[in-house]
Amino acid sequence: MYNEPIERILAKLQALKQEDETYEIFGAEGHLYELDEVWNPEEVLRFEQKWNVKLPEEYRAFLMLAGSGGAGPYYGLERPEEGVYTDLDYKSELNDVSGCFSYTEAWNAETDWDDERLSEEEQEALENDYFGPDKSAGLLRISNFGCGVSINLVVNGPSYGQIWIDDRVNQGGIYPDHYFDNTERLTFLTWYETWLDRSLDEIRT
Protein backbone atom coordinates (compact mmCIF):
# COMPACT_ATOMS: atom_id res chain seq x y z
CA MET A 1 0.00 0.00 0.00
CA TYR A 2 2.80 2.41 0.86
CA ASN A 3 5.45 1.08 -1.51
CA GLU A 4 4.78 3.66 -4.20
CA PRO A 5 4.84 6.81 -2.01
CA ILE A 6 7.91 5.57 -0.17
CA GLU A 7 9.72 4.82 -3.44
CA ARG A 8 8.87 8.39 -4.53
CA ILE A 9 10.15 9.75 -1.22
CA LEU A 10 13.42 7.83 -1.51
CA ALA A 11 13.92 9.12 -5.05
CA LYS A 12 13.40 12.70 -3.86
CA LEU A 13 15.79 12.15 -0.96
CA GLN A 14 18.45 10.92 -3.38
CA ALA A 15 17.86 13.92 -5.63
CA LEU A 16 18.19 16.28 -2.67
CA LYS A 17 21.42 14.60 -1.60
CA GLN A 18 22.86 15.03 -5.08
CA GLU A 19 21.77 18.65 -5.48
CA ASP A 20 22.67 19.85 -1.98
CA GLU A 21 26.33 18.93 -2.17
CA THR A 22 27.38 21.58 0.37
CA TYR A 23 24.59 20.75 2.84
CA GLU A 24 22.81 24.09 2.73
CA ILE A 25 19.51 22.72 4.01
CA PHE A 26 19.12 23.10 7.77
CA GLY A 27 20.23 19.98 9.61
CA ALA A 28 21.80 18.33 6.55
CA GLU A 29 25.33 18.52 7.96
CA GLY A 30 24.20 16.23 10.76
CA HIS A 31 22.44 13.48 8.83
CA LEU A 32 24.13 13.89 5.40
CA TYR A 33 20.88 12.70 3.79
CA GLU A 34 21.52 9.17 5.00
CA LEU A 35 18.86 6.99 6.59
CA ASP A 36 19.54 4.45 9.32
CA GLU A 37 18.99 0.77 8.61
CA VAL A 38 15.43 -0.38 8.08
CA TRP A 39 13.68 -2.46 10.68
CA ASN A 40 12.29 -5.87 9.92
CA PRO A 41 8.71 -6.69 10.96
CA GLU A 42 9.94 -8.48 14.07
CA GLU A 43 11.81 -5.38 15.26
CA VAL A 44 8.73 -3.23 14.75
CA LEU A 45 6.61 -5.72 16.65
CA ARG A 46 9.11 -5.89 19.51
CA PHE A 47 9.05 -2.10 19.83
CA GLU A 48 5.25 -2.04 19.83
CA GLN A 49 5.02 -4.78 22.43
CA LYS A 50 7.69 -3.22 24.65
CA TRP A 51 5.96 0.17 24.72
CA ASN A 52 2.39 -1.10 24.37
CA VAL A 53 1.59 0.93 21.25
CA LYS A 54 0.40 0.31 17.70
CA LEU A 55 2.44 2.50 15.39
CA PRO A 56 0.54 4.27 12.58
CA GLU A 57 0.73 2.29 9.35
CA GLU A 58 2.55 5.02 7.39
CA TYR A 59 5.29 5.20 9.99
CA ARG A 60 5.54 1.41 10.28
CA ALA A 61 5.95 1.16 6.51
CA PHE A 62 8.65 3.85 6.53
CA LEU A 63 10.59 2.01 9.23
CA MET A 64 10.53 -1.20 7.20
CA LEU A 65 10.97 0.21 3.68
CA ALA A 66 13.01 3.40 4.09
CA GLY A 67 14.86 3.74 7.40
CA SER A 68 14.59 3.89 11.16
CA GLY A 69 16.09 7.37 11.62
CA GLY A 70 18.58 9.77 10.07
CA ALA A 71 17.72 12.10 7.20
CA GLY A 72 14.62 14.17 7.81
CA PRO A 73 13.23 17.57 8.73
CA TYR A 74 15.09 19.91 11.07
CA TYR A 75 17.79 17.92 12.91
CA GLY A 76 16.69 14.71 11.24
CA LEU A 77 14.56 11.73 12.24
CA GLU A 78 15.06 10.32 15.69
CA ARG A 79 15.08 6.58 16.06
CA PRO A 80 11.91 5.25 17.73
CA GLU A 81 13.81 4.03 20.78
CA GLU A 82 15.07 7.60 21.34
CA GLY A 83 11.65 9.18 20.93
CA VAL A 84 10.16 7.55 24.03
CA TYR A 85 11.91 9.97 26.40
CA THR A 86 10.44 13.26 27.62
CA ASP A 87 13.69 15.19 27.29
CA LEU A 88 15.33 15.96 23.98
CA ASP A 89 18.86 15.75 25.34
CA TYR A 90 18.78 13.51 28.40
CA LYS A 91 17.56 9.93 28.26
CA SER A 92 16.43 9.84 31.86
CA GLU A 93 12.64 10.21 32.03
CA LEU A 94 10.38 8.04 29.91
CA ASN A 95 7.29 9.48 28.29
CA ASP A 96 3.99 7.63 28.62
CA VAL A 97 3.83 6.76 24.93
CA SER A 98 1.10 4.19 25.54
CA GLY A 99 -1.09 6.76 27.27
CA CYS A 100 -3.85 8.67 25.51
CA PHE A 101 -3.05 11.97 23.81
CA SER A 102 -6.40 13.65 24.35
CA TYR A 103 -6.02 16.83 22.31
CA THR A 104 -7.71 17.42 18.97
CA GLU A 105 -7.12 21.18 18.87
CA ALA A 106 -4.17 23.34 19.89
CA TRP A 107 -3.71 23.62 23.64
CA ASN A 108 -1.92 26.08 25.87
CA ALA A 109 -2.33 27.04 29.50
CA GLU A 110 -4.19 30.27 30.17
CA THR A 111 -1.55 31.43 32.58
CA ASP A 112 0.13 34.78 33.14
CA TRP A 113 3.62 33.54 33.84
CA ASP A 114 4.74 37.04 34.84
CA ASP A 115 2.01 37.54 37.43
CA GLU A 116 3.95 38.90 40.40
CA ARG A 117 1.07 38.09 42.73
CA LEU A 118 1.89 34.39 42.46
CA SER A 119 3.90 32.96 45.29
CA GLU A 120 6.98 30.89 44.54
CA GLU A 121 5.02 27.77 45.48
CA GLU A 122 2.12 28.71 43.19
CA GLN A 123 4.50 29.43 40.32
CA GLU A 124 6.20 26.08 40.82
CA ALA A 125 2.86 24.26 40.92
CA LEU A 126 1.77 25.90 37.67
CA GLU A 127 5.02 24.95 35.97
CA ASN A 128 4.85 21.37 37.22
CA ASP A 129 1.33 21.05 35.83
CA TYR A 130 2.21 22.74 32.52
CA PHE A 131 5.22 20.53 31.91
CA GLY A 132 3.59 17.42 33.34
CA PRO A 133 4.18 14.23 31.35
CA ASP A 134 0.42 13.70 31.09
CA LYS A 135 0.35 16.47 28.48
CA SER A 136 2.65 14.50 26.16
CA ALA A 137 1.19 11.05 26.81
CA GLY A 138 0.54 9.20 23.55
CA LEU A 139 3.26 11.11 21.67
CA LEU A 140 6.36 9.58 20.11
CA ARG A 141 9.01 12.20 19.40
CA ILE A 142 10.31 11.85 15.84
CA SER A 143 12.37 15.02 15.32
CA ASN A 144 14.10 17.86 17.14
CA PHE A 145 13.08 21.27 15.78
CA GLY A 146 15.65 23.04 17.92
CA CYS A 147 15.33 25.45 20.88
CA GLY A 148 13.67 22.73 22.93
CA VAL A 149 10.78 22.24 20.48
CA SER A 150 9.94 18.67 19.52
CA ILE A 151 8.06 17.19 16.56
CA ASN A 152 5.87 14.27 17.58
CA LEU A 153 3.77 11.51 16.08
CA VAL A 154 0.51 10.76 17.87
CA VAL A 155 0.51 7.02 18.57
CA ASN A 156 -2.57 6.87 20.79
CA GLY A 157 -5.66 9.07 21.02
CA PRO A 158 -8.21 10.82 18.80
CA SER A 159 -5.48 12.56 16.74
CA TYR A 160 -3.79 9.22 16.01
CA GLY A 161 -1.31 9.33 13.14
CA GLN A 162 -0.98 13.13 13.06
CA ILE A 163 2.15 15.24 13.56
CA TRP A 164 2.00 17.57 16.58
CA ILE A 165 4.42 20.12 18.03
CA ASP A 166 5.40 20.35 21.70
CA ASP A 167 6.50 23.96 22.22
CA ARG A 168 5.89 24.21 25.96
CA VAL A 169 9.51 25.14 26.58
CA ASN A 170 8.74 28.50 24.92
CA GLN A 171 5.29 28.68 26.52
CA GLY A 172 3.80 27.96 23.10
CA GLY A 173 1.78 24.94 24.16
CA ILE A 174 1.05 21.86 22.07
CA TYR A 175 -0.48 22.11 18.61
CA PRO A 176 -0.83 20.42 15.21
CA ASP A 177 2.15 20.92 12.92
CA HIS A 178 1.60 23.85 10.54
CA TYR A 179 5.28 24.69 10.08
CA PHE A 180 5.08 23.93 6.35
CA ASP A 181 2.24 26.47 5.93
CA ASN A 182 -0.20 23.60 5.56
CA THR A 183 -3.82 24.09 6.53
CA GLU A 184 -4.55 20.36 6.75
CA ARG A 185 -3.31 18.00 9.44
CA LEU A 186 -0.16 16.16 8.42
CA THR A 187 0.40 12.43 8.68
CA PHE A 188 3.92 11.02 8.66
CA LEU A 189 4.51 10.43 4.95
CA THR A 190 2.91 13.74 3.93
CA TRP A 191 5.04 15.55 6.51
CA TYR A 192 8.23 13.91 5.30
CA GLU A 193 7.54 14.41 1.61
CA THR A 194 6.53 18.03 2.15
CA TRP A 195 9.92 18.62 3.74
CA LEU A 196 11.61 17.07 0.71
CA ASP A 197 9.59 19.15 -1.75
CA ARG A 198 10.29 22.40 0.11
CA SER A 199 13.98 21.55 0.45
CA LEU A 200 14.30 20.77 -3.25
CA ASP A 201 12.58 24.07 -4.10
CA GLU A 202 14.97 25.90 -1.79
CA ILE A 203 18.05 24.37 -3.39
CA ARG A 204 16.79 24.98 -6.93
CA THR A 205 15.95 28.66 -6.47
LOGUPA-664968 format. One record per residue (C-alpha): residue in three letters; residue number from 1; x, y, z. Coordinates in nm, 3 decimals. Layout:
! residues N
<node residuo="ALA" num="NUM" east="X" north="Y" up="Z"/>
...
! end
This chain:
! residues 205
<node residuo="MET" num="1" east="0.000" north="0.000" up="0.000"/>
<node residuo="TYR" num="2" east="0.280" north="0.241" up="0.086"/>
<node residuo="ASN" num="3" east="0.545" north="0.108" up="-0.151"/>
<node residuo="GLU" num="4" east="0.478" north="0.366" up="-0.420"/>
<node residuo="PRO" num="5" east="0.484" north="0.681" up="-0.201"/>
<node residuo="ILE" num="6" east="0.791" north="0.557" up="-0.017"/>
<node residuo="GLU" num="7" east="0.972" north="0.482" up="-0.344"/>
<node residuo="ARG" num="8" east="0.887" north="0.839" up="-0.453"/>
<node residuo="ILE" num="9" east="1.015" north="0.975" up="-0.122"/>
<node residuo="LEU" num="10" east="1.342" north="0.783" up="-0.151"/>
<node residuo="ALA" num="11" east="1.392" north="0.912" up="-0.505"/>
<node residuo="LYS" num="12" east="1.340" north="1.270" up="-0.386"/>
<node residuo="LEU" num="13" east="1.579" north="1.215" up="-0.096"/>
<node residuo="GLN" num="14" east="1.845" north="1.092" up="-0.338"/>
<node residuo="ALA" num="15" east="1.786" north="1.392" up="-0.563"/>
<node residuo="LEU" num="16" east="1.819" north="1.628" up="-0.267"/>
<node residuo="LYS" num="17" east="2.142" north="1.460" up="-0.160"/>
<node residuo="GLN" num="18" east="2.286" north="1.503" up="-0.508"/>
<node residuo="GLU" num="19" east="2.177" north="1.865" up="-0.548"/>
<node residuo="ASP" num="20" east="2.267" north="1.985" up="-0.198"/>
<node residuo="GLU" num="21" east="2.633" north="1.893" up="-0.217"/>
<node residuo="THR" num="22" east="2.738" north="2.158" up="0.037"/>
<node residuo="TYR" num="23" east="2.459" north="2.075" up="0.284"/>
<node residuo="GLU" num="24" east="2.281" north="2.409" up="0.273"/>
<node residuo="ILE" num="25" east="1.951" north="2.272" up="0.401"/>
<node residuo="PHE" num="26" east="1.912" north="2.310" up="0.777"/>
<node residuo="GLY" num="27" east="2.023" north="1.998" up="0.961"/>
<node residuo="ALA" num="28" east="2.180" north="1.833" up="0.655"/>
<node residuo="GLU" num="29" east="2.533" north="1.852" up="0.796"/>
<node residuo="GLY" num="30" east="2.420" north="1.623" up="1.076"/>
<node residuo="HIS" num="31" east="2.244" north="1.348" up="0.883"/>
<node residuo="LEU" num="32" east="2.413" north="1.389" up="0.540"/>
<node residuo="TYR" num="33" east="2.088" north="1.270" up="0.379"/>
<node residuo="GLU" num="34" east="2.152" north="0.917" up="0.500"/>
<node residuo="LEU" num="35" east="1.886" north="0.699" up="0.659"/>
<node residuo="ASP" num="36" east="1.954" north="0.445" up="0.932"/>
<node residuo="GLU" num="37" east="1.899" north="0.077" up="0.861"/>
<node residuo="VAL" num="38" east="1.543" north="-0.038" up="0.808"/>
<node residuo="TRP" num="39" east="1.368" north="-0.246" up="1.068"/>
<node residuo="ASN" num="40" east="1.229" north="-0.587" up="0.992"/>
<node residuo="PRO" num="41" east="0.871" north="-0.669" up="1.096"/>
<node residuo="GLU" num="42" east="0.994" north="-0.848" up="1.407"/>
<node residuo="GLU" num="43" east="1.181" north="-0.538" up="1.526"/>
<node residuo="VAL" num="44" east="0.873" north="-0.323" up="1.475"/>
<node residuo="LEU" num="45" east="0.661" north="-0.572" up="1.665"/>
<node residuo="ARG" num="46" east="0.911" north="-0.589" up="1.951"/>
<node residuo="PHE" num="47" east="0.905" north="-0.210" up="1.983"/>
<node residuo="GLU" num="48" east="0.525" north="-0.204" up="1.983"/>
<node residuo="GLN" num="49" east="0.502" north="-0.478" up="2.243"/>
<node residuo="LYS" num="50" east="0.769" north="-0.322" up="2.465"/>
<node residuo="TRP" num="51" east="0.596" north="0.017" up="2.472"/>
<node residuo="ASN" num="52" east="0.239" north="-0.110" up="2.437"/>
<node residuo="VAL" num="53" east="0.159" north="0.093" up="2.125"/>
<node residuo="LYS" num="54" east="0.040" north="0.031" up="1.770"/>
<node residuo="LEU" num="55" east="0.244" north="0.250" up="1.539"/>
<node residuo="PRO" num="56" east="0.054" north="0.427" up="1.258"/>
<node residuo="GLU" num="57" east="0.073" north="0.229" up="0.935"/>
<node residuo="GLU" num="58" east="0.255" north="0.502" up="0.739"/>
<node residuo="TYR" num="59" east="0.529" north="0.520" up="0.999"/>
<node residuo="ARG" num="60" east="0.554" north="0.141" up="1.028"/>
<node residuo="ALA" num="61" east="0.595" north="0.116" up="0.651"/>
<node residuo="PHE" num="62" east="0.865" north="0.385" up="0.653"/>
<node residuo="LEU" num="63" east="1.059" north="0.201" up="0.923"/>
<node residuo="MET" num="64" east="1.053" north="-0.120" up="0.720"/>
<node residuo="LEU" num="65" east="1.097" north="0.021" up="0.368"/>
<node residuo="ALA" num="66" east="1.301" north="0.340" up="0.409"/>
<node residuo="GLY" num="67" east="1.486" north="0.374" up="0.740"/>
<node residuo="SER" num="68" east="1.459" north="0.389" up="1.116"/>
<node residuo="GLY" num="69" east="1.609" north="0.737" up="1.162"/>
<node residuo="GLY" num="70" east="1.858" north="0.977" up="1.007"/>
<node residuo="ALA" num="71" east="1.772" north="1.210" up="0.720"/>
<node residuo="GLY" num="72" east="1.462" north="1.417" up="0.781"/>
<node residuo="PRO" num="73" east="1.323" north="1.757" up="0.873"/>
<node residuo="TYR" num="74" east="1.509" north="1.991" up="1.107"/>
<node residuo="TYR" num="75" east="1.779" north="1.792" up="1.291"/>
<node residuo="GLY" num="76" east="1.669" north="1.471" up="1.124"/>
<node residuo="LEU" num="77" east="1.456" north="1.173" up="1.224"/>
<node residuo="GLU" num="78" east="1.506" north="1.032" up="1.569"/>
<node residuo="ARG" num="79" east="1.508" north="0.658" up="1.606"/>
<node residuo="PRO" num="80" east="1.191" north="0.525" up="1.773"/>
<node residuo="GLU" num="81" east="1.381" north="0.403" up="2.078"/>
<node residuo="GLU" num="82" east="1.507" north="0.760" up="2.134"/>
<node residuo="GLY" num="83" east="1.165" north="0.918" up="2.093"/>
<node residuo="VAL" num="84" east="1.016" north="0.755" up="2.403"/>
<node residuo="TYR" num="85" east="1.191" north="0.997" up="2.640"/>
<node residuo="THR" num="86" east="1.044" north="1.326" up="2.762"/>
<node residuo="ASP" num="87" east="1.369" north="1.519" up="2.729"/>
<node residuo="LEU" num="88" east="1.533" north="1.596" up="2.398"/>
<node residuo="ASP" num="89" east="1.886" north="1.575" up="2.534"/>
<node residuo="TYR" num="90" east="1.878" north="1.351" up="2.840"/>
<node residuo="LYS" num="91" east="1.756" north="0.993" up="2.826"/>
<node residuo="SER" num="92" east="1.643" north="0.984" up="3.186"/>
<node residuo="GLU" num="93" east="1.264" north="1.021" up="3.203"/>
<node residuo="LEU" num="94" east="1.038" north="0.804" up="2.991"/>
<node residuo="ASN" num="95" east="0.729" north="0.948" up="2.829"/>
<node residuo="ASP" num="96" east="0.399" north="0.763" up="2.862"/>
<node residuo="VAL" num="97" east="0.383" north="0.676" up="2.493"/>
<node residuo="SER" num="98" east="0.110" north="0.419" up="2.554"/>
<node residuo="GLY" num="99" east="-0.109" north="0.676" up="2.727"/>
<node residuo="CYS" num="100" east="-0.385" north="0.867" up="2.551"/>
<node residuo="PHE" num="101" east="-0.305" north="1.197" up="2.381"/>
<node residuo="SER" num="102" east="-0.640" north="1.365" up="2.435"/>
<node residuo="TYR" num="103" east="-0.602" north="1.683" up="2.231"/>
<node residuo="THR" num="104" east="-0.771" north="1.742" up="1.897"/>
<node residuo="GLU" num="105" east="-0.712" north="2.118" up="1.887"/>
<node residuo="ALA" num="106" east="-0.417" north="2.334" up="1.989"/>
<node residuo="TRP" num="107" east="-0.371" north="2.362" up="2.364"/>
<node residuo="ASN" num="108" east="-0.192" north="2.608" up="2.587"/>
<node residuo="ALA" num="109" east="-0.233" north="2.704" up="2.950"/>
<node residuo="GLU" num="110" east="-0.419" north="3.027" up="3.017"/>
<node residuo="THR" num="111" east="-0.155" north="3.143" up="3.258"/>
<node residuo="ASP" num="112" east="0.013" north="3.478" up="3.314"/>
<node residuo="TRP" num="113" east="0.362" north="3.354" up="3.384"/>
<node residuo="ASP" num="114" east="0.474" north="3.704" up="3.484"/>
<node residuo="ASP" num="115" east="0.201" north="3.754" up="3.743"/>
<node residuo="GLU" num="116" east="0.395" north="3.890" up="4.040"/>
<node residuo="ARG" num="117" east="0.107" north="3.809" up="4.273"/>
<node residuo="LEU" num="118" east="0.189" north="3.439" up="4.246"/>
<node residuo="SER" num="119" east="0.390" north="3.296" up="4.529"/>
<node residuo="GLU" num="120" east="0.698" north="3.089" up="4.454"/>
<node residuo="GLU" num="121" east="0.502" north="2.777" up="4.548"/>
<node residuo="GLU" num="122" east="0.212" north="2.871" up="4.319"/>
<node residuo="GLN" num="123" east="0.450" north="2.943" up="4.032"/>
<node residuo="GLU" num="124" east="0.620" north="2.608" up="4.082"/>
<node residuo="ALA" num="125" east="0.286" north="2.426" up="4.092"/>
<node residuo="LEU" num="126" east="0.177" north="2.590" up="3.767"/>
<node residuo="GLU" num="127" east="0.502" north="2.495" up="3.597"/>
<node residuo="ASN" num="128" east="0.485" north="2.137" up="3.722"/>
<node residuo="ASP" num="129" east="0.133" north="2.105" up="3.583"/>
<node residuo="TYR" num="130" east="0.221" north="2.274" up="3.252"/>
<node residuo="PHE" num="131" east="0.522" north="2.053" up="3.191"/>
<node residuo="GLY" num="132" east="0.359" north="1.742" up="3.334"/>
<node residuo="PRO" num="133" east="0.418" north="1.423" up="3.135"/>
<node residuo="ASP" num="134" east="0.042" north="1.370" up="3.109"/>
<node residuo="LYS" num="135" east="0.035" north="1.647" up="2.848"/>
<node residuo="SER" num="136" east="0.265" north="1.450" up="2.616"/>
<node residuo="ALA" num="137" east="0.119" north="1.105" up="2.681"/>
<node residuo="GLY" num="138" east="0.054" north="0.920" up="2.355"/>
<node residuo="LEU" num="139" east="0.326" north="1.111" up="2.167"/>
<node residuo="LEU" num="140" east="0.636" north="0.958" up="2.011"/>
<node residuo="ARG" num="141" east="0.901" north="1.220" up="1.940"/>
<node residuo="ILE" num="142" east="1.031" north="1.185" up="1.584"/>
<node residuo="SER" num="143" east="1.237" north="1.502" up="1.532"/>
<node residuo="ASN" num="144" east="1.410" north="1.786" up="1.714"/>
<node residuo="PHE" num="145" east="1.308" north="2.127" up="1.578"/>
<node residuo="GLY" num="146" east="1.565" north="2.304" up="1.792"/>
<node residuo="CYS" num="147" east="1.533" north="2.545" up="2.088"/>
<node residuo="GLY" num="148" east="1.367" north="2.273" up="2.293"/>
<node residuo="VAL" num="149" east="1.078" north="2.224" up="2.048"/>
<node residuo="SER" num="150" east="0.994" north="1.867" up="1.952"/>
<node residuo="ILE" num="151" east="0.806" north="1.719" up="1.656"/>
<node residuo="ASN" num="152" east="0.587" north="1.427" up="1.758"/>
<node residuo="LEU" num="153" east="0.377" north="1.151" up="1.608"/>
<node residuo="VAL" num="154" east="0.051" north="1.076" up="1.787"/>
<node residuo="VAL" num="155" east="0.051" north="0.702" up="1.857"/>
<node residuo="ASN" num="156" east="-0.257" north="0.687" up="2.079"/>
<node residuo="GLY" num="157" east="-0.566" north="0.907" up="2.102"/>
<node residuo="PRO" num="158" east="-0.821" north="1.082" up="1.880"/>
<node residuo="SER" num="159" east="-0.548" north="1.256" up="1.674"/>
<node residuo="TYR" num="160" east="-0.379" north="0.922" up="1.601"/>
<node residuo="GLY" num="161" east="-0.131" north="0.933" up="1.314"/>
<node residuo="GLN" num="162" east="-0.098" north="1.313" up="1.306"/>
<node residuo="ILE" num="163" east="0.215" north="1.524" up="1.356"/>
<node residuo="TRP" num="164" east="0.200" north="1.757" up="1.658"/>
<node residuo="ILE" num="165" east="0.442" north="2.012" up="1.803"/>
<node residuo="ASP" num="166" east="0.540" north="2.035" up="2.170"/>
<node residuo="ASP" num="167" east="0.650" north="2.396" up="2.222"/>
<node residuo="ARG" num="168" east="0.589" north="2.421" up="2.596"/>
<node residuo="VAL" num="169" east="0.951" north="2.514" up="2.658"/>
<node residuo="ASN" num="170" east="0.874" north="2.850" up="2.492"/>
<node residuo="GLN" num="171" east="0.529" north="2.868" up="2.652"/>
<node residuo="GLY" num="172" east="0.380" north="2.796" up="2.310"/>
<node residuo="GLY" num="173" east="0.178" north="2.494" up="2.416"/>
<node residuo="ILE" num="174" east="0.105" north="2.186" up="2.207"/>
<node residuo="TYR" num="175" east="-0.048" north="2.211" up="1.861"/>
<node residuo="PRO" num="176" east="-0.083" north="2.042" up="1.521"/>
<node residuo="ASP" num="177" east="0.215" north="2.092" up="1.292"/>
<node residuo="HIS" num="178" east="0.160" north="2.385" up="1.054"/>
<node residuo="TYR" num="179" east="0.528" north="2.469" up="1.008"/>
<node residuo="PHE" num="180" east="0.508" north="2.393" up="0.635"/>
<node residuo="ASP" num="181" east="0.224" north="2.647" up="0.593"/>
<node residuo="ASN" num="182" east="-0.020" north="2.360" up="0.556"/>
<node residuo="THR" num="183" east="-0.382" north="2.409" up="0.653"/>
<node residuo="GLU" num="184" east="-0.455" north="2.036" up="0.675"/>
<node residuo="ARG" num="185" east="-0.331" north="1.800" up="0.944"/>
<node residuo="LEU" num="186" east="-0.016" north="1.616" up="0.842"/>
<node residuo="THR" num="187" east="0.040" north="1.243" up="0.868"/>
<node residuo="PHE" num="188" east="0.392" north="1.102" up="0.866"/>
<node residuo="LEU" num="189" east="0.451" north="1.043" up="0.495"/>
<node residuo="THR" num="190" east="0.291" north="1.374" up="0.393"/>
<node residuo="TRP" num="191" east="0.504" north="1.555" up="0.651"/>
<node residuo="TYR" num="192" east="0.823" north="1.391" up="0.530"/>
<node residuo="GLU" num="193" east="0.754" north="1.441" up="0.161"/>
<node residuo="THR" num="194" east="0.653" north="1.803" up="0.215"/>
<node residuo="TRP" num="195" east="0.992" north="1.862" up="0.374"/>
<node residuo="LEU" num="196" east="1.161" north="1.707" up="0.071"/>
<node residuo="ASP" num="197" east="0.959" north="1.915" up="-0.175"/>
<node residuo="ARG" num="198" east="1.029" north="2.240" up="0.011"/>
<node residuo="SER" num="199" east="1.398" north="2.155" up="0.045"/>
<node residuo="LEU" num="200" east="1.430" north="2.077" up="-0.325"/>
<node residuo="ASP" num="201" east="1.258" north="2.407" up="-0.410"/>
<node residuo="GLU" num="202" east="1.497" north="2.590" up="-0.179"/>
<node residuo="ILE" num="203" east="1.805" north="2.437" up="-0.339"/>
<node residuo="ARG" num="204" east="1.679" north="2.498" up="-0.693"/>
<node residuo="THR" num="205" east="1.595" north="2.866" up="-0.647"/>
! end
